[in-house]
Amino acid sequence: QVQLVESGGGLVQPGGSLRLSCAASGSILSINVMHWYRQAPGKERELVALISSSGTTNYADSAKGRFTISRDNAKNTVYLQMNSLKPEDTAVYYCKLRRLRDPTDYWGQGTQVTVSS
């Protein structure tokens, strides 16, 4: 089994920064892709960024230039550094893990990010 625990969410003013963390435990396997998604009220969950175990990254257009995804394989942790936050970034942010040759998506419980003055 795989467990994912997100942390780092909170209330921040527009233009501010937050760093989200997602710690993975269990049968993670060495080859995987870790993702950050978000879901705003009344909207569908959307991909924000992803990073492979080799370090390849991909970002949604809304995240490019403002967010940075990174990972520490020794700690089985993925991070999302979010800068220049906007009110439209307000959402619950979820971490997802996809393992090599495993079609199962493993999700964390989510962490709330609220951008407001």
Buried (B, 14 or more C-beta within 10 A) or exposed (E): EBBBBBBBBEEBEEEBEBBBBBBBEEEBEEEBBBBBBBBBEEEEBEBBBBBBBEEEEBBBEBBEEBBBBBBEEEEBBBBBBBEEBEEEBBBBBBBBBBBEEEEEEBBBEBBEBBBEE
